[in-house]
Amino acid sequence: MKTIKNYIDSLFLGVTETNQTKQLKEDLLASAEDRYEDLKSQGKSENEAIGGVISEFGSIDELVDEMNIKQEFIDEKGVEIDAIKVDEAVAFLNKRRKGATQIGLGVMAIMIGVALFFATMGFYGENIGGIFGLPFVLLGAAIGVPLFIIAGTSMSNENKKLNDRFILIEVKNEMKKRKELFQRSFVFCIVTGVALCILSVIPLIVFSELYRSEASEVFSIAFLLAVVSLGVFFFIFGGVIMGSFTKMIDQTYFISDEDEPGPRAKAERDSKRPAWFQALEKIYWPIVVAIFLVQGFILGNWGTNWTIFPIAGIVFWILESIFSKDE
């Protein structure tokens, strides 16, 4: 065990010794001892166990950076930093998972309501079917909208509890573990969503080519909407949960609202962005909206005009990735 202790001591060469660094060294040594005993219980030799423990140690730069940030806050405010705990992060994930389910079900309810509207038109014709099908649309909205409100309110309240609070390294490590466990589920959600969206188009193509009747096309649209609604559920569920991990892992301070980050998060974000990029950010999206309106109202290009927003989002992300400094 002396070998491991000496290795941990070597990691801290050049690091100013404070009460925090002493505590960190003690915590790392205790964790290393537990891991050593675990490897020994698995039948590893002493050298193999020591090598296994040492190989699991990476750079402590991230830990030191965290301690420096905490110390700077303590020096400035005179109080301990209000950091997010692991149990709070887990509660945040649970709220997001529940909210993702509610939002997905809300979208499904609305889309299925519209699908039933088209199906009714297929059975009874456009006029009578439109009258009898309208209640399905209203019912879908009556189910979906409250689910949106409940999910949005719940997630917003949870975000406000964590807003602009420091994210501890142990929280990030826990989130990384959970993200790895969720990765397979996320891939399943995306693949299933894409497959359902592709499959939903097949009946529309087949019926339009073989039967060429208005009723068959209407039924095909109803089927398409119903199947796509399930695909959209998987997209929303996987995307919201994966985005939750990203918020915890990639940020130093938790940002509740990306458009209005707290003072600490904003200062930390701005420190990584050049001044010209911060100026561009203020006018970028207004310019995009102006182009959208000009394309639509003046040039009449409503058909493909909507693509400007995903394209603009990708361009902005690329610029941000290139010119933001990773520290």
N, C-alpha and C positions, 0 to 999 in steps of 0.2 A: 504493500500500500504506500510505502515511502516513495516509490517511483511515480505513482499517480499524484501524490501531494507535491512532489517536486515539479511535475509537469504543469499542474495548476498554478503553482507559484511562478513558473516561467511565462505563463500566459499574461500575468499581470506586471511583467517587467516594463517599466516606463509609465505605468498607470499610477497617478497620485493616490497614495494610501489615505483613505478616509474610513469613517465608520461604515459607509455603504459598501466600499470595496471589500472591507474585512468580512462583512456579513455575506456578501456575494461569494467570496472564496469559501467560506464555511458551508454555504448552501451547496455550492458545486461539489465540494469534497464529500459532503453527506450523500448527495445524489450519486456520485461516482462510487462510493463505498457500497451503496445499495445495488447498483448495477453490477459491480464486481462480484458480490455475493450471489446475485441472480445468475450470472454466467458460470460461476463455479458450481452452482446447483444443477446446471445443465450438463455438467460433465467436462467443462473446459479445464485445461491445465492453468496453473497460475499465470504463466506467460501469455497464454491465449486470452485469459480473462482480462489481464492488464492491457494487452494490445487492443482488445475489443472496446474497453472503456475509453482509452485514449483516442481510438479512431472515431468515436462518436462525438468527440469535442471538435467544434469548429472554431472560427474566430470569435473572440469576445467583443469585437468592435461594436456590434449591435447592442450588447448589454451595457457597454461603457457609454455609448451614445445615449441610451435611455437614462442612465444614472446622471449624465451631464445635464440633460434636459430637465430631469427632476430637480437637480441641485440648483440650476439657474432659476427655476420657478420658486424654489424655497428661498433663495437669496433675494429675489425680487419681491415676493409676497410675504415672506416671513412665516409661511404655513406650509404644511405638507401638501403635495399636489393631490388633487381629487381625481385619482385614477380609476379606470373601469376595472372591476374585479372579474374573475373568471365566471362566477355564478351569474353576474349581471350580463355578461356576454352570452352565456348559454340561454338565459331568459330572453334576451334579444333575438337569438336564433329561433327559439320556440315561437315567439310572437310572429316573426317573419314567415315561418313555415305555416302557421295557422292562417296568417293573412294571405299568403300565396294561394292556399287552398280555397279560401273564400273568394278571392278575386277571380281565380280560374273558374270556379263554379258559377260566379256571377256572369262571366262572359259566356259560359256554356248555356246558362238559362236564357239569356237574351238571344243568342244565335239559334238555339233550338226553338224558341218562340217564333222567330222569323221563319225557320224551316217548316214548322207546322202551318204557318200562314200560307206558304207556297204549296204545301201538300194539300191543304184544304181547297185552294184554288184549282189544283189538279183534279180533285174529286168532283167539285161542284161548278167549276167554271169560274171565269174571272170576276163576274159581278157578285154572284151569291157567295162564292168562295171567299171573296174579299171581305164580305160582311161577317161571315162565320169565322174567318181566320184571324180577324183583328183582335179578338179577346186573347188569343194565344200570344200575340206580340205584347199586349199590355200585361199579361200574366208573367211573361219572361222578364219584362222590365221591372215589374213589381217584386220579383224575386232577386234579380240581378243588382239593381240599384242599391237596395238596403245592404246587400252583401259588400258592395264597394264602400259604402259609408262606414260600415262596421269595421272592415279591414283597414281602411285608410285612417280612421280615428285611432284604432288600437296601435297600429304601427307608428303613427305620428306621435302619440303620447310616449311610446317606448323610446323613440328617437330623441325626444326632448329631454328625457331623463339622462341620456348619455351625451348630449350635444356639447361639443368643445371640451370634452374630458380626455385626458391622456390615456392611451391604450398601452397597458403593460406588456412586456415581452412574454410573460407567461400566458397572457391572453392570446397573443399572436400565435404562440406555439400550439396552444389548445385548438385554435381555429384552423391552423394548418393541418393538424391531425384529423379534425372533423371534415375538412375539405377533401382530404385524400380519401376518406371513407365514403364521402358523398359523390366522388368523381364518377364512379361507375353508374350511379343512379342518374347523374346529370347527363351522361352520354346516352343512357337509355331514353331519357325524356326528349332529348333533341332528335335522336334517330327516330323514335316513335312518332314524334310530332311531324317531322318531315315526311315519313312514310304515309301517315294518315292524310296529310295535305295532298300528296301525289295521288294516292288511291282515290280520293274523293272526286277527282277530275275524270276518272275513267268512265263512270256511268254517264256523265254529261256528254262525253265524246261518242260513246257507243250509241246511246239513245238518239242523239242528234243525227247520227249517220244512218242508223238502221230504220228508225221509225219516223223521224222528221215530222212529228206532231207537236202541237203546242203543249198538250197535256204531259207528254213524256219529258219534254224539256223542263217543264215546271217541277215535275217529280225529281228530275235529276238535280235541279238547283236545291230542292229541299234536302236531298240526300247529301249533296256537297256541303251545305251549311252544317248539317248535323255532324258529319264526320270531321270537318274542319274544326268545329267547336271543341271536340275532344283533343285534336292536335294542338290547338291554341292553349288548352288547359295544361298540357305537358310543357309547352314552351314557357308559360307564365310560372308554373310551379318550379321548374328547374332553374329558370333565369333569376327569379327573385331570391331563391336560396343561395345560389352561387354568388349573386351580387352581394348578399349579406356577408359571406366570408370575405369577399374582396374589401368591403368597407372596413372590416376589422383588421385585416392583414396588411393592406397597402397604406393605411393612413396612420399618421402619428397621433393626431387628435381626431376624435370621432366627429364627422360632419353630418348633422341631421338633414340639412337642406343644402344641396350642392350649389344652389343659386345664392344662398346667404350663409356662408360658413361663419362660425364664431370667430372672435378676435384672435385666439391662439391658432386655430386652424388656418385662418386667412394669412396671418403673419408667416406661418410655416410654409404654406403653399406659395406665397409671393416671394419668399426667399429663394425658391427654386426656379422662378420664372423671370426672364429678363423684362425690363420696364416696357419695351415695345410690345411684348406679348400681352402684358396686362392691359395696355391701351387697346390692342386689337380685340381682346376678349369683350370689351365693353361695347364695341360697335359691330362685331362679327355677326351676331344673330339678328340684330335689327336690319342689317344689309341683306341677309338671307331672306327674311320675311318680305322686305321691299321687292326683291327680285321675284319672289313667289307671286306677290300681288300684281306686279307689272306683267309677268308671264300670263297670269290668268285673265285679268280684266282688260288689258290692252291688246295682248297678242292672242287671247282666247285659247291658250294651250293648257286646258285643265286636265286633259287625259293623262299626260306624263309629268305634269307640273309638280306633283307631290314628291317625286323622286329627289327633288332638290334638298329635302330635309335629311334623309339618310346619307346622301352624298356629302352634304355640308358637315354632318356629324362625323363621318369618317375622316374628312379632310382636317377638321379641327383636332381630332384625336391624334392624327399623324403629326401635325404641327406641335401639339403639346408633348408628344413622345420624343420628338427630335430636340426641341429647344428647352424642355424642362430638365433641370439638373437633378440627378439621383445622387443623394448624399448618403 
